[in-house]
């Protein structure tokens, strides 16, 4: 669809209702702008013309067998689905991301008129790009810091997720640096527990990373999980930067939009954005958010990398959804300020997903984070990294994995091990 007028913003929804579609859509518009459940004296025609949301589009998608979710109103009546586009005056909220979220995803999901409601996409005027910083590094800056061009970044996650000491974590990172890894991240469960304090872990790991960088000229990018309160995140970020680190990580749903905005204002390093908790917002197809809409908020807030799951993953998400999410990360939001970010593929990934991932995305601008796919390789982490590099090289050259494996022992071992 075309961009909204400079003084309005738009949101697309999937709705399911037993009410007349136009009536249901108007209930959405009223609830999220000037209206309430009864007419009030102050809602004059002049105020509504100035501040009310508008129904810009209503597309009937036809009947459904029954309500997808419990509905408070007309539960026994026939239900229909529709696509709805609402727009709001920018003057209602200004270019504020927290208030944008409250407007487009506020008291909608629990309205009695709906047995299904899902936010699909957002279209925002340039005022949002001007007011919000967006990613500082994105694809180009990440590649520059990681020293990787022309191919995906090969990454992994520190495993076991929790339980390792700072010294044991550093030993593992030492092995991965020696193996030629590009990117390593903390697990989202490992932040600043007493068994592995953030400062001790960062100092131990960066001593290893810097030693390898002095030897090879390439510094492995490590995303340290600094999730916490805002002042804690600032201190942790500064420690990583002072130690020579090149990335920090935050759990988006844990820190919220205001936490992310504050971190971005302070940060001098790329922000690796983890989406843990995402399933609660998205798993039911008739409720919550599509990734495309949800990710736009975080891209504007300042994320540089965003998780998108992976093909044939260990979770419930379909490959089609994963690919759509990843492509959206590389799709510009604005002409002057694209806000494109690096999609991060993870979750049960190995050499077997590499060719399909590259083909589906149509770009090498990605981080491929394989945990067990590297750490559980029968030839050790070095074999895991070598095999993944060979898999992506083969895919880029149009060579099958089986053919490439005849020339690469690590890839052959990976194909045998990861079935």
KOLLOBA-802992 format. One record per residue (C-alpha): residue number from 1; residue in one letter; x, y, z. Coordinates in steps of 0.05 Angstrom, whole numbers. Layout:
  resi  resn       X       Y       Z
   NUM     a       X       Y       Z
...
This chain:
  resi  resn       X       Y       Z
     1     x       0       0       0
     2     x      20      73     -10
     3     x      52     111      47
     4     x       4     150      92
     5     x      -3     225      89
     6     x      52     262     126
     7     x       4     279     182
     8     x     -25     209     193
     9     x      -2     138     209
    10     x     -34      71     191
    11     x     -41       1     217
    12     x     -67     -62     183
    13     x    -105    -116     221
    14     x    -136    -184     212
    15     x    -203    -185     249
    16     x    -254    -240     263
    17     x    -323    -221     288
    18     x    -396    -240     290
    19     x    -416    -167     286
    20     x    -426    -130     220
    21     x    -356    -117     194
    22     x    -365     -42     187
    23     x    -393     -37     258
    24     x    -335     -77     286
    25     x    -283     -35     250
    26     x    -315      29     275
    27     x    -312       1     346
    28     x    -237      -8     337
    29     x    -228      63     311
    30     x    -270      93     367
    31     x    -236      53     423
    32     x    -167      74     400
    33     x    -181     148     389
    34     x    -235     195     411
    35     x    -292     148     427
    36     x    -316     106     486
    37     x    -372      56     497
    38     x    -424     111     502
    39     x    -428     180     469
    40     x    -399     234     513
    41     x    -414     309     509
    42     x    -343     329     494
    43     x    -338     287     431
    44     x    -361     341     384
    45     x    -360     335     308
    46     x    -302     384     308
    47     x    -262     341     357
    48     x    -277     278     318
    49     x    -256     310     253
    50     x    -191     330     286
    51     x    -173     268     328
    52     x    -216     208     309
    53     x    -185     146     277
    54     x    -211     130     207
    55     x    -227      64     175
    56     x    -187      69     110
    57     x    -200      -1      83
    58     x    -245     -60      99
    59     x    -237    -124      59
    60     x    -285    -182      74
    61     x    -247    -248      75
    62     x    -309    -291      83
    63     x    -340    -335     137
    64     x    -304    -381     186
    65     x    -332    -443     219
    66     x    -332    -414     288
    67     x    -297    -366     335
    68     x    -222    -375     340
    69     x    -221    -347     410
    70     x    -273    -341     465
    71     x    -318    -283     448
    72     x    -360    -244     498
    73     x    -411    -222     447
    74     x    -451    -263     397
    75     x    -410    -325     408
    76     x    -461    -370     375
    77     x    -471    -327     313
    78     x    -435    -336     246
    79     x    -366    -305     245
    80     x    -328    -272     188
    81     x    -257    -249     178
    82     x    -233    -185     146
    83     x    -172    -142     134
    84     x    -179     -73     164
    85     x    -135     -12     157
    86     x    -142      44     208
    87     x    -108     112     207
    88     x     -97     164     260
    89     x     -75     237     261
    90     x      -2     243     279
    91     x     -23     301     323
    92     x     -56     252     371
    93     x      11     224     396
    94     x      68     255     358
    95     x     125     210     334
    96     x     129     172     400
    97     x     142      97     396
    98     x     113      79     464
    99     x      49     117     449
   100     x      47      89     379
   101     x      46      20     410
   102     x      -9      41     458
   103     x     -50      67     400
   104     x     -44      11     349
   105     x     -42     -47     400
   106     x     -78     -20     460
   107     x    -148     -40     484
   108     x    -164     -77     420
   109     x    -147    -150     432
   110     x    -199    -156     488
   111     x    -257    -120     455
   112     x    -321    -161     461
   113     x    -336    -153     387
   114     x    -277    -195     366
   115     x    -260    -269     368
   116     x    -195    -254     333
   117     x    -152    -192     323
   118     x     -81    -188     298
   119     x     -36    -129     280
   120     x      -5    -143     212
   121     x      35     -82     191
   122     x      49      -8     204
   123     x      61      50     157
   124     x      90     112     188
   125     x     105     182     163
   126     x     175     210     160
   127     x     165     245     226
   128     x     178     178     261
   129     x     244     171     224
   130     x     265     241     243
   131     x     247     232     317
   132     x     276     162     329
   133     x     348     142     320
   134     x     339      74     287
   135     x     398      26     279
   136     x     467      57     285
   137     x     504       0     250
   138     x     456     -47     213
   139     x     486     -92     159
   140     x     544     -48     137
   141     x     568     -30     206
   142     x     562    -102     231
   143     x     602    -128     172
   144     x     656     -75     183
   145     x     665     -92     257
   146     x     663    -167     246
   147     x     709    -164     186
   148     x     663    -206     143
   149     x     642    -187      72
   150     x     604    -224      17
   151     x     578    -282      59
   152     x     535    -295     120
   153     x     565    -286     189
   154     x     574    -354     221
   155     x     554    -352     293
   156     x     538    -393     354
   157     x     508    -387     424
   158     x     545    -402     488
   159     x     520    -469     513
   160     x     504    -494     565
   161     x     457    -434     570
   162     x     471    -424     643
   163     x     518    -457     693
   164     x     585    -440     663
   165     x     632    -396     703
   166     x     665    -335     672
   167     x     729    -375     663
   168     x     692    -434     630
   169     x     656    -386     584
   170     x     722    -355     564
   171     x     751    -424     551
   172     x     693    -439     504
   173     x     701    -373     468
   174     x     775    -388     461
   175     x     759    -452     424
   176     x     709    -416     379
   177     x     758    -360     362
   178     x     810    -412     344
   179     x     758    -446     301
   180     x     747    -383     259
   181     x     678    -364     285
   182     x     651    -295     265
   183     x     600    -283     319
   184     x     584    -310     390
   185     x     527    -291     434
   186     x     507    -302     506
   187     x     444    -343     516
   188     x     386    -298     536
   189     x     383    -334     603
   190     x     454    -312     620
   191     x     459    -240     642
   192     x     488    -223     711
   193     x     475    -280     758
   194     x     520    -292     818
   195     x     547    -356     786
   196     x     571    -318     725
   197     x     574    -243     739
   198     x     571    -198     678
   199     x     635    -159     692
   200     x     676    -221     707
   201     x     649    -256     644
   202     x     661    -195     600
   203     x     733    -187     624
   204     x     750    -260     616
   205     x     719    -267     547
   206     x     747    -202     519
   207     x     817    -221     542
   208     x     810    -283     498
   209     x     779    -245     439
   210     x     832    -191     441
   211     x     888    -242     443
   212     x     861    -276     381
   213     x     850    -209     346
   214     x     922    -190     359
   215     x     943    -256     327
   216     x     896    -258     267
   217     x     877    -185     255
   218     x     803    -204     260
   219     x     762    -191     322
   220     x     705    -240     336
   221     x     640    -204     351
   222     x     612    -224     418
   223     x     542    -202     438
   224     x     543    -195     514
   225     x     474    -199     545
   226     x     468    -135     585
   227     x     392    -140     598
   228     x     374    -105     662
   229     x     351     -38     688
   230     x     371      23     647
   231     x     429      45     690
   232     x     455     -26     693
   233     x     452     -32     618
   234     x     490      33     609
   235     x     545      11     656
   236     x     550     -58     624
   237     x     552     -28     554
   238     x     609      19     574
   239     x     649     -38     605
   240     x     643     -79     540
   241     x     663     -18     498
   242     x     722      -2     544
   243     x     746     -74     539
   244     x     746     -70     463
   245     x     681    -108     452
   246     x     640     -97     389
   247     x     568    -117     408
   248     x     517    -119     464
   249     x     452    -157     469
   250     x     385    -142     501
   251     x     320    -181     510
   252     x     268    -136     478
   253     x     206    -158     514
   254     x     242    -155     581
   255     x     269     -83     575
   256     x     210     -53     536
   257     x     211       2     485
   258     x     233      57     533
   259     x     291      13     556
   260     x     312       2     484
   261     x     306      76     467
   262     x     349      94     527
   263     x     401      41     509
   264     x     404      65     437
   265     x     415     137     459
   266     x     474     115     501
   267     x     504      60     458
   268     x     568      63     417
   269     x     563     -11     398
   270     x     514     -52     355
   271     x     453     -76     393
   272     x     435    -149     383
   273     x     360    -154     396
   274     x     333    -220     423
   275     x     258    -233     417
   276     x     249    -285     473
   277     x     176    -285     495
   278     x     155    -273     423
   279     x     110    -334     421
   280     x      62    -305     472
   281     x      50    -247     424
   282     x      44    -287     360
   283     x      31    -361     367
   284     x     -44    -360     357
   285     x     -56    -339     284
   286     x    -117    -298     303
   287     x     -86    -259     359
   288     x     -28    -213     373
   289     x      24    -189     324
   290     x      55    -206     258
   291     x     130    -200     262
   292     x     131    -147     207
   293     x      92     -97     249
   294     x     125    -115     315
   295     x     196    -111     288
   296     x     186     -41     259
   297     x     179     -13     329
   298     x     246     -42     350
   299     x     281     -24     286
   300     x     261      48     296
   301     x     281      44     370
   302     x     352      24     350
   303     x     362     -51     342
   304     x     418     -71     294
   305     x     405    -147     293
   306     x     338    -181     303
   307     x     323    -255     313
   308     x     275    -286     263
   309     x     278    -360     283
   310     x     304    -409     230
   311     x     281    -456     176
   312     x     257    -524     201
   313     x     267    -497     271
   314     x     255    -530     338
   315     x     195    -485     352
   316     x     126    -482     321
   317     x     137    -427     270
   318     x     129    -443     196
   319     x     185    -433     146
   320     x     140    -384     108
   321     x     134    -340     170
   322     x     209    -342     184
   323     x     226    -321     113
   324     x     175    -265     113
   325     x     203    -240     179
   326     x     275    -242     154
   327     x     258    -207      89
   328     x     222    -152     126
   329     x     286    -137     166
   330     x     321    -120     100
   331     x     262     -81      72
   332     x     271      -5      81
   333     x     220      31     124
   334     x     234     101      97
   335     x     269     130      36
   336     x     320     173      73
   337     x     326     127     134
   338     x     318      54     115
   339     x     323      25     186
   340     x     344     -42     157
   341     x     373     -92     206
   342     x     410    -158     203
   343     x     364    -218     208
   344     x     390    -271     256
   345     x     372    -343     240
   346     x     376    -391     299
   347     x     339    -449     333
   348     x     360    -519     314
   349     x     403    -496     255
   350     x     458    -536     221
   351     x     490    -543     153
   352     x     426    -573     126
   353     x     388    -507     130
   354     x     444    -465     101
   355     x     428    -471      26
   356     x     353    -461      36
   357     x     364    -402      81
   358     x     408    -366      30
   359     x     360    -381     -26
   360     x     297    -361      12
   361     x     326    -295      37
   362     x     358    -278     -30
   363     x     415    -244       7
   364     x     478    -261      45
   365     x     463    -206      96
   366     x     448    -250     155
   367     x     476    -280     218
   368     x     469    -356     221
   369     x     473    -376     294
   370     x     480    -451     302
   371     x     487    -476     374
   372     x     489    -551     371
   373     x     501    -546     296
   374     x     572    -522     314
   375     x     585    -545     385
   376     x     559    -617     373
   377     x     598    -628     308
   378     x     636    -694     312
   379     x     701    -658     296
   380     x     689    -605     350
   381     x     674    -531     343
   382     x     728    -522     290
   383     x     694    -575     248
   384     x     627    -542     259
   385     x     651    -474     235
   386     x     688    -503     176
   387     x     627    -544     155
   388     x     580    -484     158
   389     x     628    -441     119
   390     x     633    -496      66
   391     x     557    -504      64
   392     x     546    -430      51
   393     x     602    -426       0
   394     x     572    -485     -37
   395     x     503    -454     -36
   396     x     529    -388     -63
   397     x     564    -426    -119
   398     x     503    -467    -136
   399     x     536    -532    -114
   400     x     496    -584     -75
   401     x     517    -601      -4
   402     x     529    -673     -24
   403     x     576    -653     -80
   404     x     613    -603     -36
   405     x     620    -656      19
   406     x     662    -699     -27
   407     x     716    -646     -22
   408     x     706    -626      51
   409     x     712    -675     108
   410     x     680    -629     160
   411     x     619    -618     116
   412     x     614    -693     102
   413     x     616    -707     177
   414     x     563    -654     190
   415     x     515    -684     138
   416     x     524    -752     169
   417     x     514    -726     240
   418     x     458    -675     231
   419     x     399    -711     199
